[in-house]
Amino acid sequence: MAGHSRWHNIKNKKAKADAQRGKIFTKIIREITVAARLGGGDPEANPRLRMAIEKAREVNMPSENIERAIKRGTGELEGVNYEEIQYEGYGPEGVAIIVEAMTDNRNRTTAEVRHIFSKYGGNLGTSGCVSFLFEDKGIINVEKSAISEEEIFEKAIEAGAEDVITEDQDYYEIRTSPSELYTVKENLEKMGVPISKAEITKIPTTTVQITNEETATKLMKLLDALEDNDDVQKVYANFDIPEKILEKVEG
């Protein structure tokens, strides 16, 4: 799972840059709108909406923006009707990639995603071609500087977590079932554990080893281009890049 953790760290850094540009606002507003449409506008009764609102607050989104997005989702305000789509495909060296998107125009988004795959040496596949290589998990990040390894293991298990991954340099990665994510997060917070991030994600069950710098560069450009698309919400990939090559790719 090293590839997951290292790329996860890269994405955390990228998210901060996106927040500065305002790009992440668009993605979070869409998530709030869809969550409210599917599960109602009460965050206490809608875990998905609750998580989306927390993400919005993490990037200092104004409360009025959050409220408008909820009301658009529940139909109290007019707005665009977004559709959720999952794309699956392959990157360089056969790396499996899943793209989650929200769009008001399926044809436009499909064409754009297909073009990005082709431009950077990948190809868009059919539904189900790579999804079996991933499993859904709840992920909670806690800074290593905030708590000892022994203590985080003890508190995570007591809170109902499945496992704690320690291989990332800066964060513990606490894993849960998707349905238990918010419960475990609340339990940890009650124990005084400071949470940096919590989300439902996809974890690769196997990884492709990328040992060529040119291939690594092409792969990272592909993933960056997908994430930069306004309709794309999340991107998952099953790869591992050695640290020395990753450092060169990051520049």
C-alpha positions, 0 to 999 in steps of 0.5 A: 500500500506504499503507493497509496500512502505516498500519492495520498501525501502528494494529493494532500499538498496539491489540495492546499494549492487547489484551495488557494486557487478556489478550484476545490470550492467547486468540487466541494459544492458539487459534493454538498449538492449531490449529498443533500439531494440523495440523503436530505439537507440535515447533516445530522441524519446524512453522514455524507453531507456531514463529511462534505460540510466538514471538508468545506469548513476545512478550506474556509468556505463561507457558510452562505456558500454551504447553505446555498449548495444544500438548498440547491440539493434539496430543491429549495433553490434552482440549480444544476442537476449533477450526475455521478459517474465512475470511469475506469481505465489504465495508465502507463505500465497498466496502472489501474485508474478509477475516476469519480466525476460529477457532471451536468453533461455526461457526453462532455465529461466522457470526451474530456476524460477519454482525451486526458487518458489518451494524451498521457499514454493511458486508455479509458476502459469499460465499467468494471475493468479495474474496480475489482482491484480496489476496496472501499475504506474509511480513512482517518489521518492523524499527525504523528507529531500529535500522538505516539504510535502505541497510543494511536493503536490503542485508541483507534481499536477502542474507537472501532477502527479496523487497522492503523497504517504507520508507513507514511512519514507524517501521518498515521492512517486509520482505516475503517469500513465506509459505514463506520467512518464517522462513528470512529472519527467521533469516538477518536475526537471524544478521546482527544485525538486531533483529526487532520482528515477523514474521507471514504476512499478506495484502497488498491489491493495490489500495486504496480511498481513504477521504476522508470522516471519517464513512465513515472512522470507520464503517470503523474501528469495523467493523474494531475490532468484528471484531478484538474478537470472541473468535473472530476471529484476523485482519482484512484490508482494502484501504483508504487514509485520508489522515493528517489524517483518520486523526488525527481518527478516532483521536481 
